[in-house]
Amino acid sequence: MNLCDPPSVTRPHVTYVSTSSETANNFVDTNSHIAHHLKPYSDFTDIFKMTEISPRHLQSNTLNYLVESNVDSDRAAIKIDLVGKIVYDDPAVFRRLRIDGVSDGFTVTCSASLKAENAQDIGLLKDVVANASKKSPEVLEAEEEADKGAEPVTTREKRSGNRGCAEEKKMYDPLVGSFSETFASFPHDCLFSLKVRLFTHIANFGQPAEPRIFQKTIGMLKADESHTFGFPSVSPDVTISAAEVDASNSKKWRHRDAFGEVKPSKKQGPKPAAAGTIPGIVTQSANYARLFLSARPFMLFCVGILIFGTEFCVGIFDRDGVTFSPIHDMFEDTETLVRVVRSVACELSIQELGLDPTVHVLSDKVSKELTGADKYPSALVDSVGSDLRQWCTIGPPIWSSLSYLGRGTNVWLVREVVQGVNQQPLLQGNEMIMKTAWRSSSRTPESDIYMSIQTNPEGLAKFECGGDVRFPGYARFPITVENLRNEVQKLLNRTLDPPTPVLHRLILGTIGRPMWDYTSDLELVQGFRDAVQAHKTLYEQGILHRDISAANVLLTATQNPRSRGFITDVEFARLSSSLIRKPQVTVESTIGPQNRFNDRGKLLSVTEPTTRTHTTFESEVRIKRGAVMTGTAQFMARAILLQSEAKPVVHEAIHDVESFIWVLSYCVMRNLQLRASKQTTPQEVRAESKAFQSLFSRTFSKTTTKGIAAERHGLCQGFVFTTDKDVQKIIKHFMSQALVDLMKDVSILIYDAFHPFNPVLFDHNALLAAIDKAIVSLRISVV
């Protein structure tokens, strides 16, 4: 039995995308660092001690809703994230990379060959590093910054996408240069005598079958997919990709398996020169890691090779920080360099480089056979919780978090996958939502909270199944950052362990679309009202959501829904009881007619409608309270943003109601910006789109709590944009008077609540009254 398969489940026979180095059918082989800590507990030892911090760090999610993203603001936010989250000189990194799996004989032979055949490149690198050592890190970083914008955009697009000082640029070719770039002018019959550059020499030595490719990144990587909205224009110095991927031409982040970052001086390494500081190479690499993890949502962590001068180390970036290997010199300890590069190129499976072992990416051919579409690869996902059904993703992610630390939430459309008569995979059932996120081990699982709800409001997402994701074949071991780092939780005193992120997955029966995707003001306001009403109903049951954001307040996507809008994501909900009772639940799902396609996307047949039932049984679970501060920063109530350790604020219903108002502002402004910038919009209206973008940015592009809080007042741009003289054509063309009045009414609620002398607090009823007034006006205008 394939150890990636859960017990008693037969996997449909499908074709997976893989590299030749994968041993995809053996979980123990492809996850040796995990298998290592599945030994008897007496064999376990702590590799390192993690720094204990709050399970919820405020800055983790400030990058998710930025209207404009730039490198400097991104790295500033990440630097705050990384405080207390960096581990140095950890030998476990090399064990996870299985560098000892590269034989001693190969290592010695390859090292000797590298030094002999690439002596010129090695000499060149040493000269460059010697010159760079005469400059301080501050000077080198200033030169790198000055390189930004120094060339025309068309030129920058053709060269290495990342900016760098002169010495840094001279290092790229000796390290990862290719024949096509370095020797393009040589006669073809002379190329047989030319030697490949350092990393390629190691990867190709002995002519292995299809090793991963190391190459200089050409041009800026592009955010041209729906789930990469908000990506800045950056790219790592070195791209590490599968052999079958043409990464030299592809600008997509998801076509990278790992990355490399280059600095010319040893002084620019990841270790801080002064206590309490975080070097630029760390924040720069962490920024690449967050983009990588967002573009490839099923990756649990990201591997980066950092080169600084002639020294190097490897960083593993996960949802709880970064762990760095010991530092080695490339030319004084060449054998370690050979082991690292060779293992990444030829030995490690994609799972060992971070892919979730319960997820199996399908080939383009099988994806098209299953879904009828071929624009984005589908993936099979193993059973979720106690439910034995398997799932197939449909299209790209609906949502993928842009934050580095924190939950790393990603959301997909899925359908159930089963075996057909001839063992071929088939999809059945209606489309559903699959949400995967890293929860804190100090908090109650979101699936438990869903199952505890006694009366499900119509405006709350319908729960199907869920639970912590576990290593295939090892049900006792959830996928946690601690376990991935080779720190298995101890049997005794488990509640005393430092909190660790735990991978948690849900299937929800309610499909939504972003609230900002509304096509009429009435649709927006009605959907928004249903979501607020559902929140009120939950609160009356003793459940306070505490994470109202634009990702959790959605419009219903199905036809003729009972609720036009809904809320989801109850992970951070506060329950009034210390115990929750998960009742026996029988869920009956209506499965409509299903289409079957051939490999060319042609419709073959349509199945008959049917129903399916699934039952879970009663149990009691003790509530874990977790972090005090919760919420998504861009939509957080002002009082929560301004609280201090000395004066903490208890999160109450009024704070969630205020978050709803900021969500409304964001969704209206984003909708207007998207519509105003379309080519089909009249020219005189489209001419104001840049001015509107500026207003939008001032409201929702802050990355610090103080910056966000400074915008939280009744006269902020999030409300008074309707009166701005520079965007009146947009307002008149796209907004009804009822929606303009609603924005004014909610701004008054905020203004009165923030009054310095006589604050007037508002509640659900006050917000619902303002919404109902708008609905009445909109219905009258339609008639």
C-alpha positions in Angstrom: 0.0 0.0 0.0 1.2 3.5 -0.8 2.0 5.1 2.5 0.7 8.4 1.1 -2.8 6.8 1.1 -5.0 6.9 4.2 -6.1 3.4 5.4 -9.1 1.8 3.7 -9.1 4.3 0.9 -8.3 3.3 -2.7 -6.7 6.1 -4.7 -7.9 6.6 -8.3 -5.2 5.7 -10.8 -3.9 9.0 -12.1 -0.8 10.5 -13.6 1.2 12.9 -11.3 3.6 15.6 -12.2 6.9 14.7 -10.8 10.6 15.1 -11.2 12.9 12.2 -11.9 14.4 12.6 -8.5 11.1 11.9 -6.8 10.4 8.6 -5.1 6.7 9.5 -5.1 5.3 6.2 -4.0 7.2 5.9 -0.7 6.3 8.3 2.1 9.2 7.2 4.3 11.8 7.7 1.5 10.4 11.0 0.3 10.0 12.3 3.8 13.0 10.9 5.6 13.2 13.7 8.1 9.6 12.9 9.1 10.2 9.2 9.2 13.1 9.8 11.5 10.9 11.2 14.2 8.4 8.4 13.8 10.7 6.1 15.8 9.9 5.0 19.3 9.5 8.0 21.6 12.6 7.0 23.6 14.8 7.9 20.6 13.5 11.4 20.3 15.8 14.3 21.2 15.2 18.1 21.0 17.2 19.6 18.2 16.6 23.2 19.4 14.3 25.2 21.6 11.8 27.4 19.9 11.2 30.9 21.1 7.8 31.1 22.8 5.7 33.9 21.4 2.0 34.8 21.1 0.2 32.3 18.8 -1.2 35.3 16.9 1.2 38.0 15.7 -0.5 41.2 14.5 1.9 42.0 11.7 1.4 38.5 10.1 -1.5 39.6 7.9 -1.0 43.3 7.1 0.3 42.5 3.5 -2.9 40.6 2.4 -5.0 43.6 1.4 -2.5 46.1 0.3 -3.7 48.1 -2.7 -0.2 49.0 -3.6 2.7 46.7 -2.7 6.3 47.8 -2.7 9.5 46.1 -1.7 10.5 48.5 1.1 7.1 48.5 2.9 6.8 44.7 2.5 10.3 44.1 4.0 9.6 46.5 6.8 6.5 44.5 7.8 8.3 41.2 7.4 11.2 42.5 9.7 8.6 43.0 12.5 7.3 39.5 11.9 10.7 37.9 12.2 11.6 39.2 15.6 12.1 36.1 17.8 11.5 33.8 14.8 15.0 33.1 13.5 17.1 30.1 14.4 20.8 30.0 13.3 23.4 27.3 12.9 20.8 24.4 13.1 22.3 21.2 11.7 18.8 19.9 11.3 18.5 21.9 8.1 21.2 19.8 6.4 19.5 16.6 7.8 16.3 17.7 6.2 18.1 18.2 2.9 19.6 14.7 3.2 23.0 16.0 2.2 24.6 12.8 3.8 22.7 10.9 1.1 25.2 12.2 -1.4 28.0 9.5 -1.3 31.4 10.3 0.0 33.0 9.0 -3.3 30.9 11.3 -5.4 31.5 14.2 -3.2 35.3 13.9 -3.3 35.4 13.3 -7.1 33.0 16.1 -7.9 34.8 18.6 -5.6 38.1 17.8 -7.2 36.6 18.2 -10.7 34.9 21.5 -9.7 38.2 23.0 -8.4 40.1 21.9 -11.5 37.7 22.6 -14.3 36.2 25.8 -12.8 39.3 27.4 -11.4 38.8 30.5 -13.5 35.3 31.0 -12.1 36.4 30.4 -8.6 39.2 32.9 -9.0 36.8 35.5 -10.5 34.4 35.1 -7.6 37.2 35.5 -5.0 38.4 38.7 -6.8 34.9 40.1 -6.7 34.4 39.2 -3.1 37.8 40.8 -2.2 36.8 44.0 -3.9 33.4 44.0 -2.1 35.0 43.4 1.2 36.6 46.9 1.0 33.1 48.4 1.2 30.8 48.4 4.2 27.5 46.5 4.1 25.7 49.9 4.2 27.6 51.1 1.1 26.8 47.9 -0.8 23.1 48.1 0.1 23.0 51.8 -0.9 24.5 50.9 -4.3 21.9 48.1 -4.6 19.1 50.6 -3.8 20.5 53.1 -6.3 20.3 50.4 -9.0 16.6 50.5 -8.7 15.2 52.5 -11.6 18.7 53.2 -12.9 17.8 51.6 -16.2 14.8 51.8 -18.5 12.0 49.4 -17.6 12.5 47.5 -20.9 16.2 47.0 -20.0 15.5 45.9 -16.5 12.9 43.4 -17.7 15.6 41.6 -19.8 18.4 41.4 -17.2 18.3 39.7 -13.8 15.1 40.8 -12.2 16.6 41.7 -8.9 18.5 44.9 -8.4 22.1 44.6 -7.1 25.4 46.4 -6.8 28.1 46.0 -9.5 30.0 43.3 -7.5 26.8 41.2 -7.0 26.0 41.2 -10.7 29.4 39.9 -11.5 28.8 36.8 -9.3 25.7 35.5 -11.2 27.4 34.0 -14.2 30.2 32.2 -12.5 27.7 30.7 -10.1 24.7 29.8 -12.3 25.4 31.2 -15.8 24.4 29.1 -18.9 25.9 28.3 -22.3 23.3 30.4 -24.0 24.2 33.6 -22.1 27.9 33.2 -21.6 29.0 31.6 -24.9 26.4 32.8 -27.4 29.1 34.1 -29.7 31.2 30.9 -29.8 31.1 28.6 -32.8 29.0 25.6 -32.2 31.9 23.2 -32.8 33.9 24.8 -30.0 31.3 24.4 -27.2 32.3 20.8 -26.5 35.4 22.1 -24.7 33.7 24.7 -22.6 32.9 24.0 -18.9 29.6 24.7 -17.2 29.5 27.1 -14.3 29.7 26.1 -10.6 26.2 25.0 -9.6 25.4 23.5 -12.9 28.7 21.6 -12.8 27.7 20.0 -9.5 24.1 19.3 -10.6 25.1 17.7 -14.0 28.3 15.9 -12.8 28.1 12.2 -13.7 25.1 12.9 -16.1 22.2 12.3 -13.8 18.7 12.0 -15.3 16.9 15.4 -15.4 18.3 17.2 -12.4 16.8 20.4 -11.2 18.1 23.5 -13.0 20.0 26.4 -11.3 19.9 29.5 -13.4 20.0 33.3 -13.1 16.5 34.7 -12.9 15.8 36.7 -16.1 13.4 39.6 -15.7 10.8 40.4 -13.1 8.5 37.6 -12.0 4.9 38.5 -12.9 1.7 38.5 -10.9 -0.4 37.5 -13.9 -2.6 34.9 -12.1 -5.8 35.6 -10.2 -4.4 34.5 -6.9 -1.2 36.6 -7.2 -3.0 40.0 -6.9 -0.9 42.4 -4.9 2.5 40.8 -5.7 5.3 43.3 -6.0 7.6 43.3 -9.0 10.6 41.4 -7.6 12.5 38.2 -8.3 15.2 36.2 -6.6 18.7 36.2 -8.0 18.7 32.4 -8.6 15.8 30.3 -9.8 15.8 26.5 -9.0 13.3 24.7 -11.1 12.3 21.2 -12.3 14.0 20.1 -15.5 10.7 20.0 -17.5 9.9 23.6 -16.6 11.2 26.3 -18.9 11.8 28.7 -16.1 14.1 30.9 -18.2 11.0 32.0 -20.1 8.3 31.6 -17.5 7.7 34.5 -15.2 5.4 32.6 -12.8 6.4 32.1 -9.2 4.8 28.6 -9.2 7.3 27.4 -11.7 10.1 27.6 -9.1 10.9 24.8 -6.6 13.4 26.8 -4.5 15.4 30.0 -4.9 18.9 31.5 -4.3 19.9 34.9 -3.1 23.4 36.4 -3.7 25.4 39.1 -1.9 29.0 40.0 -2.7 30.3 40.4 0.9 30.6 38.0 3.9 29.5 41.0 6.0 26.1 40.7 4.3 25.3 37.3 5.7 22.2 36.4 7.7 23.7 36.7 11.2 23.3 40.2 12.7 26.3 42.3 13.4 24.4 43.9 16.4 22.0 42.1 18.7 18.3 42.8 17.9 18.8 43.6 14.3 17.8 41.6 11.2 20.1 41.7 8.2 18.8 42.7 4.8 19.4 39.3 3.2 17.1 37.7 5.7 14.1 40.1 5.1 14.7 40.0 1.4 14.7 36.2 1.3 11.7 36.0 3.6 9.9 38.3 1.2 10.7 35.9 -1.7 9.5 33.0 0.5 6.1 34.6 1.3 5.5 35.2 -2.5 6.6 31.6 -3.3 4.3 30.2 -0.6 1.4 32.3 -1.8 2.0 31.4 -5.5 2.3 27.7 -4.5 -0.3 27.4 -1.7 0.3 23.6 -1.1 3.9 24.2 -0.2 4.4 23.8 3.5 7.8 25.5 3.5 10.3 27.1 1.2 14.1 26.4 0.7 16.5 29.2 -0.1 20.2 29.0 -0.7 21.9 32.2 0.5 25.4 33.1 -0.8 27.3 36.0 0.8 30.8 36.5 -0.4 32.4 33.1 -0.6 30.2 31.8 2.2 26.8 30.2 2.0 24.0 28.6 4.1 20.6 27.2 3.5 17.4 28.7 5.0 14.1 26.8 5.4 11.2 29.3 5.6 8.0 28.1 7.2 4.9 29.6 8.8 6.7 30.1 12.1 9.9 31.7 11.0 13.2 30.7 9.3 15.8 28.2 10.3 19.3 28.6 9.0 22.0 25.9 8.6 25.5 26.4 9.8 27.6 28.6 7.5 30.3 27.2 5.3 32.8 28.6 2.8 32.2 27.4 -0.8 35.9 27.0 -1.5 37.3 26.0 1.8 34.6 23.4 2.4 33.7 22.6 -1.2 32.4 19.1 -0.3 29.6 20.6 1.8 28.6 22.9 -1.2 28.6 19.8 -3.4 26.4 17.9 -1.1 23.9 20.7 -0.7 23.6 21.6 -4.4 23.6 18.0 -5.5 20.9 17.0 -3.1 18.6 19.9 -4.1 19.3 19.2 -7.8 19.0 15.4 -7.8 18.1 13.8 -4.6 15.2 15.6 -3.0 11.6 15.0 -3.9 9.3 18.0 -4.2 7.7 16.8 -0.9 11.1 17.2 0.7 11.3 20.7 -0.7 8.0 21.5 0.9 5.0 20.1 -0.9 2.2 18.9 1.3 2.4 15.0 1.2 -1.4 14.7 1.2 -1.6 16.7 -2.1 -0.7 15.3 -5.5 -0.5 17.6 -8.4 -1.9 16.2 -11.6 -0.5 16.3 -15.1 -2.0 18.8 -17.5 -3.6 15.9 -19.5 -5.3 14.3 -16.4 -6.4 17.8 -15.2 -8.1 18.4 -18.5 -9.8 15.0 -18.5 -11.2 15.6 -15.0 -12.2 19.2 -15.1 -12.5 20.1 -18.8 -10.0 23.0 -18.3 -6.3 23.2 -18.7 -5.3 26.7 -17.7 -4.2 25.7 -14.2 -3.1 22.3 -12.9 -5.6 20.4 -10.6 -4.5 18.5 -7.6 -5.9 15.5 -5.6 -6.2 16.1 -1.9 -6.4 13.2 0.6 -9.4 12.8 2.9 -10.1 15.6 5.4 -10.7 14.7 9.1 -12.7 11.6 9.7 -14.4 11.9 6.3 -12.9 9.5 3.8 -13.8 11.4 0.6 -11.0 12.6 -1.6 -11.1 15.9 -3.4 -9.9 17.5 -6.7 -9.2 21.2 -7.0 -10.8 23.1 -9.8 -8.8 26.0 -11.3 -6.5 28.3 -9.5 -6.9 29.2 -5.8 -9.8 31.5 -5.0 -7.7 33.0 -2.3 -4.1 32.6 -1.2 -2.6 34.6 1.7 0.2 37.0 1.0 1.4 37.1 4.5 4.6 35.2 5.4 3.9 34.1 9.0 0.4 33.5 10.4 -2.2 31.2 8.9 -1.2 31.2 5.3 -4.8 30.6 4.3 -5.6 29.3 0.8 -9.1 28.6 -0.6 -10.0 26.4 -3.6 -13.0 25.2 -5.5 -13.1 21.4 -5.2 -15.2 18.4 -6.1 -15.2 14.8 -4.8 -13.0 12.4 -6.9 -13.9 8.7 -7.1 -12.9 5.7 -9.2 -14.8 4.9 -12.3 -15.7 1.5 -13.7 -12.3 1.2 -15.4 -10.4 2.6 -12.4 -10.2 6.0 -14.0 -10.8 9.0 -11.8 -14.1 10.7 -12.0 -15.5 13.8 -10.3 -18.9 13.7 -8.6 -21.0 16.0 -6.5 -21.4 19.7 -6.5 -18.5 22.1 -6.3 -17.5 22.9 -2.7 -15.0 25.1 -1.0 -11.7 23.7 0.5 -9.9 26.0 3.0 -6.5 25.1 4.3 -4.8 27.2 7.0 -2.2 26.9 9.8 -4.0 27.2 13.1 -2.2 27.7 16.4 -2.0 24.6 18.5 -3.1 26.8 21.4 -6.5 27.3 19.8 -9.6 25.1 19.3 -9.7 23.7 15.7 -12.1 25.6 13.5 -13.8 22.4 12.5 -14.7 21.8 16.2 -16.2 25.3 16.4 -18.3 24.7 13.3 -19.6 21.4 14.7 -20.5 23.0 18.0 -23.0 25.5 16.5 -26.4 24.4 17.5 -28.5 26.4 15.0 -26.6 27.3 11.8 -27.6 30.8 10.6 -28.4 31.0 6.9 -25.7 33.6 6.5 -22.9 31.3 7.8 -20.9 29.0 5.5 -22.2 25.4 5.6 -19.7 23.0 7.2 -19.2 19.6 5.5 -16.1 18.1 7.2 -12.7 19.1 8.5 -9.8 18.4 10.8 -6.1 18.7 11.3 -4.0 17.4 8.3 -1.9 14.3 9.2 1.1 12.6 7.7 -0.2 9.9 5.3 -0.1 6.5 7.1 0.6 8.1 10.5 -2.7 9.2 11.9 -1.1 10.1 15.3 1.1 12.8 13.8 -0.5 16.0 12.6 1.5 18.2 10.1 2.9 20.9 12.4 5.8 23.2 12.0 7.3 21.6 15.1 7.1 18.1 13.5 8.4 19.3 10.2 11.4 20.8 12.0 12.0 17.3 13.6 10.7 18.3 17.0 8.0 15.7 17.8 5.6 16.6 20.6 6.4 14.8 23.8 3.9 12.3 25.1 4.0 13.9 28.6 3.0 17.5 29.4 1.9 18.1 25.8 -0.2 21.1 26.9 3.0 22.8 28.2 4.7 22.7 24.8 5.2 26.0 23.0 2.4 26.7 20.5 3.1 25.6 17.0 1.3 26.1 13.7 -0.9 23.1 12.8 -2.1 22.5 9.3 -6.0 22.4 9.3 -8.3 21.8 6.4 -12.1 22.3 6.0 -14.6 21.5 3.3 -17.5 23.9 3.2 -20.7 23.5 1.2 -21.3 27.2 0.6 -19.5 28.8 -2.4 -18.9 32.5 -2.4 -17.2 35.2 -4.3 -15.6 38.3 -3.1 -17.9 41.0 -1.8 -16.1 43.5 -4.0 -17.3 41.5 -7.0 -20.8 42.8 -6.8 -22.6 43.6 -10.0 -25.2 46.0 -8.5 -25.4 48.1 -5.4 -28.5 46.2 -4.3 -26.6 42.9 -4.5 -23.8 44.3 -2.4 -26.1 45.8 0.3 -28.4 42.7 0.6 -25.4 40.3 0.7 -23.7 42.5 3.3 -26.9 42.6 5.4 -27.2 38.8 5.4 -23.6 38.5 6.7 -24.1 41.1 9.5 -27.3 39.3 10.5 -25.5 36.0 10.6 -22.8 37.5 12.9 -25.6 38.8 15.2 -27.3 35.4 15.4 -24.0 33.7 16.2 -23.3 36.3 18.9 -26.7 35.6 20.4 -25.6 31.9 20.6 -22.5 32.9 22.6 -20.1 32.9 19.6 -18.1 36.0 18.7 -16.4 35.8 15.4 -13.4 38.2 16.0 -11.9 38.1 12.5 -14.2 40.0 10.2 -12.3 40.8 7.0 -12.8 41.1 3.2 -11.8 37.4 2.9 -14.5 36.2 5.4 -17.5 38.3 4.3 -18.6 37.0 0.9 -21.4 37.0 -1.6 -23.1 33.7 -2.3 -22.1 32.4 -5.8 -24.9 29.8 -6.3 -28.2 30.5 -8.0 -31.3 31.3 -5.9 -29.5 31.0 -2.5 -31.4 31.3 0.8 -28.8 33.9 1.8 -27.2 36.4 -0.6 -24.2 36.9 1.6 -22.4 35.0 4.3 -19.5 34.9 6.8 -17.0 32.2 7.1 -13.7 31.4 8.9 -14.7 31.0 12.6 -11.2 29.9 13.7 -10.7 32.9 16.0 -14.2 32.9 17.4 -14.6 33.3 21.2 -17.1 30.9 22.7 -18.9 31.8 26.0 -18.7 28.2 27.2 -15.5 26.4 28.3 -16.7 23.2 26.7 -18.3 22.6 23.3 -20.4 19.7 22.5 -20.1 18.4 18.9 -23.5 16.8 18.3 -24.4 14.0 16.0 -24.8 15.6 12.6 -26.2 14.1 9.4 -25.4 16.2 6.4 -27.5 15.5 3.2 -26.0 17.0 0.1 -27.9 17.4 -3.2 -25.7 16.4 -6.1 -26.9 17.9 -9.4 -26.2 16.6 -12.9 -22.4 16.2 -13.4 -20.5 16.7 -16.7 -17.8 14.3 -17.9 -15.2 15.5 -20.4 -12.6 13.8 -22.6 -8.9 14.8 -22.8 -9.8 17.5 -25.3 -12.3 19.1 -23.1 -15.3 17.8 -25.1 -18.5 17.0 -23.1 -19.0 13.2 -23.1 -22.1 12.7 -20.9 -24.2 14.1 -18.0 -25.0 12.0 -14.9 -28.4 11.9 -13.1 -28.9 14.0 -10.0 -28.7 12.2 -6.6 -28.2 12.8 -2.9 -25.4 11.9 -0.4 -25.4 11.8 3.4 -22.6 11.9 5.9 -22.9 11.6 9.7 -20.6 12.7 12.5 -21.1 11.7 16.2 -21.4 13.6 19.4 -18.3 14.3 21.6 -17.1 17.0 24.0 -14.1 19.2 23.5 -12.5 21.6 25.9 -12.1 25.1 24.5 -8.6 26.5 24.0 -8.5 30.3 24.3 -5.4 31.1 22.4 -4.3 34.6 21.7 -5.9 37.7 23.1 -5.5 39.9 20.0 -7.3 38.6 16.9 -8.4 40.0 13.6 -7.1 40.9 10.2 -5.1 44.1 10.7 -6.5 46.1 7.7 -10.0 45.7 9.0 -9.3 45.7 12.8 -11.2 48.0 15.1 -9.3 51.2 16.1 -9.4 50.3 19.8 -7.8 46.9 19.1 -5.1 48.5 17.0 -4.3 51.1 19.7 -4.2 48.7 22.6 -1.0 48.1 24.5 0.3 45.4 26.8 -0.3 47.7 29.7 -3.9 48.5 28.6 -5.2 45.5 26.7 -8.7 45.7 25.1 -11.2 42.8 25.4 -12.5 42.0 21.9 -16.3 42.6 22.0 -19.1 42.6 19.5 -18.8 46.3 18.8 -15.3 45.7 17.5 -16.5 43.2 15.0 -19.3 45.5 13.9 -16.7 48.2 13.3 -14.7 45.7 11.2 -17.8 45.1 9.0 -17.8 48.9 8.2 -14.2 48.8 7.1 -14.9 45.8 5.0 -17.7 47.6 3.3 -15.5 50.6 2.6 -12.8 48.3 1.2 -15.1 46.4 -1.0 -16.8 49.5 -2.5 -13.5 51.2 -3.2 -12.0 48.1 -4.7 -15.0 47.5 -6.9 -15.0 51.1 -8.1 -11.2 50.9 -8.9 -11.6 47.7 -10.9 -14.5 49.0 -12.9 -13.1 52.5 -13.5 -9.8 51.1 -14.9 -11.5 48.8 -17.4 -11.0 49.6 -21.1 -14.8 49.4 -21.7 -15.3 52.3 -19.2 -16.0 55.7 -20.9 -12.7 57.6 -21.3 -13.7 60.6 -19.2 -14.5 58.2 -16.3 -11.4 56.1 -16.8 -9.3 59.3 -16.7 -10.0 59.5 -12.9 -8.9 56.0 -12.1 -5.3 57.0 -11.1 -6.7 59.6 -8.7 -9.1 57.0 -7.3 -6.2 54.5 -7.0 -4.4 57.1 -4.9 -7.3 57.5 -2.5 -7.7 53.7 -2.2 -4.0 53.4 -1.5 -4.0 56.0 1.2 -6.8 54.1 3.0 -5.6 50.5 2.7 -1.9 50.4 2.0 -0.6 50.9 5.6 1.5 48.1 7.1 1.8 49.2 10.7 -0.8 49.3 13.4 -0.2 53.0 14.0 -0.5 53.7 10.3 -3.7 51.8 10.0 -5.2 53.3 13.2 -4.4 56.8 11.9 -6.9 56.2 9.1 -9.6 54.9 11.4 -11.8 58.0 11.8 -15.2 59.1 10.5 -13.6 61.5 7.9 -11.1 59.1 6.5 -10.8 58.5 2.8 -12.6 55.2 3.1 -15.8 57.2 3.5 -15.3 60.8 2.2 -14.0 59.6 -1.2 -17.6 60.1 -2.4 -17.1 63.9 -2.1 -13.6 64.1 -3.5 -13.7 66.5 -6.5 -11.1 64.5 -8.5 -13.2 61.3 -8.7 -16.8 62.6 -9.1 -17.2 61.1 -12.6 -16.5 57.7 -11.1 -18.9 58.2 -8.2 -21.7 59.4 -10.5 -21.1 56.7 -13.1 -20.9 53.7 -10.7 -22.5 54.6 -7.4 -26.2 55.0 -6.6 -27.3 57.7 -4.3 -28.4 55.1 -1.8 -24.9 53.6 -1.6 -23.4 57.1 -1.3 -25.8 57.8 1.6 -25.0 54.5 3.2 -21.3 55.4 3.2 -22.2 58.7 4.8 -24.3 57.0 7.4 -21.7 54.5 8.5 -19.1 57.2 8.6 -21.3 59.0 11.1 -21.5 55.9 13.2 -17.7 55.8 13.2 -17.4 59.5 13.9 -19.8 59.4 16.8 -18.1 56.3 18.3 -14.7 58.1 18.2 -15.9 61.4 19.6 -13.3 62.4 22.2 -15.8 63.7 24.8 -19.2 62.1 24.1 -18.7 58.9 22.3 -21.8 57.1 21.1 -21.2 53.4 20.7 -23.0 51.4 18.0 -24.1 47.8 17.7 -25.5 45.3 15.2 -28.9 47.0 15.2 -27.5 50.5 14.4 -25.6 49.1 11.4 -28.5 46.9 10.2 -30.8 50.0 10.4 -28.4 51.9 8.1 -28.2 49.0 5.7 -32.0 48.5 5.7 -32.5 52.2 4.9 -30.2 51.8 1.8 -32.0 48.6 0.7 -35.4 50.4 0.8 -34.0 53.3 -1.3 -32.4 50.9 -3.8 -35.7 48.9 -4.2 -37.6 52.1 -4.7 -35.2 53.3 -7.4 -35.5 50.0 -9.2 -39.3 50.3 -9.3 
